[in-house]
Amino acid sequence: MTAMLEANCQMLAILKKMGPAETKFFPQFPLTSFEQFKEVDSQITGNELKYIALLKTLLKDNLPKNFSRILSPSLIMELNYGGTRSREGFASYVHLNETLFESQRMDGYQ
């Protein structure tokens, strides 16, 4: 029971750090089009900490299992990392890529 209480306290602390959620600030996830993808990538600049906290909450420290919470499965199928074989490159979205990396970084590792 105390572990559950502690987890709830940690979640509340994270939500307080994020501040009030603004519907204009955070787009609807999962992203379903490249237009939304580009818009989010450009909005991240200057708001990295808020997006890191949001992605950390959405992904719950399990990027492979929960990636579809960020991008829709249909959009994932149109991507690959390098942009080869007539697919869009995920690496070209630098800000979102770096933010995803930072959201999955473990404490104590650099």
C-alpha positions, 0 to 999 in steps of 0.5 A: 500500500505504501508503494502505491501511495509513493507512486501517486506522490511521485506522479503528482510531483511530476504533474506539478513540475509540468505546470497547467496543461494547455491544450494549445501547447500539447498537440493531440497524441498520437501524431497522425500526419507529417504536418503534425509531426513537423509542427511538434518538432518546431514547437519543441524548441525552447520548451524541451523540459515540458516535452521531456516530461510529457514524453516520459509520462506517455512512454513510461520508460518503455519506448519500444512498447509505447511508441505508438502513443507518440506516433500512430501506427500508420505514420510509423509504417511510413518512417524509418530512421535514416529516410531510405527506400522512399520513406521519411527519415525520423532522424530529420526531426532533430528536436523530437529525436533529442527530446525522446532520447532525453525522456528515456535517459536514466538517472545517473547515466550520461 
